[in-house]
Amino acid sequence: MPKHQLRPAGSFPAAGLIRRFAAIFYDTLLCLALAMSITLAYQQGLLRAIYGNAQLKAMADAGALDADPLLASLVFLGVFAFFAKFWTHNGQTLGMQVWRIRVQNKDGSAISLWQALVRFMAAIASWVCLGLGFFWVLVSKEKRSWHDSFSDSELVQLPKDTHKK
């Protein structure tokens, strides 16, 4: 399957750490809203249909809904789908659009679904290591984070005039 080139095309500088964290902040808010929506649909839709109001309330009061592996899996998949959709289509999540940064292959094409999965998992590992994978940008010669390196992608800063076209 041929890769599609992202627009604008060209050679752009690597995105800095502050811009990366600013975009992460925006996207975190969106992901929290997504997680709440998934949780609401799951608990108030699916579980209510299966168990009914009285039994669902009893389960909630007993703490039986506190560590639901199916809900955790649905939220995980939902958040991954959010990032994968944006990264593989136009290279930017909503937060990345605001801060004019884009994830792409070195040739300027969109990353694949596999690269998006590797990037997503490596970013989680970066957070688990207290953000070390993100701060790696400061010591890397190419200004790449762990998830940039593992997914063989790059995060670039786009020029200001790209959104006016």
C-alpha positions, 0 to 999 in steps of 0.5 A: 500500500503506497504511503500518502505524503503529508501537507505541507511537504518540506524539510522541517526542524524537530519539535522542541520539548515544550511544544511536545508537552503543550500538545500532550496537555491538550490531548490529555484533556481530550483523552480524559473526555473520551475515557469518560464517554466510553465509561458512561456508555459501558456502565450506563448502557451495556452493564445497565442492559445486562444487570438492570438498575438495582443490581448495577447499583448494588455492584457499584456500592460493593466496589465490584465496578472499581477494577473492571478489566473489560472497561480498562481494555475498552478505554485503552483501545479507545485512546489508542484509536484516537491517536492512531486515527490522527497520526496515520491520516494527517500526522496530527492530533488536535493538540498537535495541530494547535502547537503546529507539530506533526508526526511523520516518516523521514520522507514526509509521509504519514506513519503506518498503523503499526508505527502508531502502535509502536509509538503509542506503547513506547510513549506509555513506557516513557511515562512509566519511566517518569518521562525519561523517554520524552526528555531524551529529546534533550540528549538525542543528536536528532532530537528524537524521543524514545517513541520517535526512535522505536517507531522510526518516525519524527516529530517536526515543527511546522511553519506558521503559515500552514493553517492559512492555506 
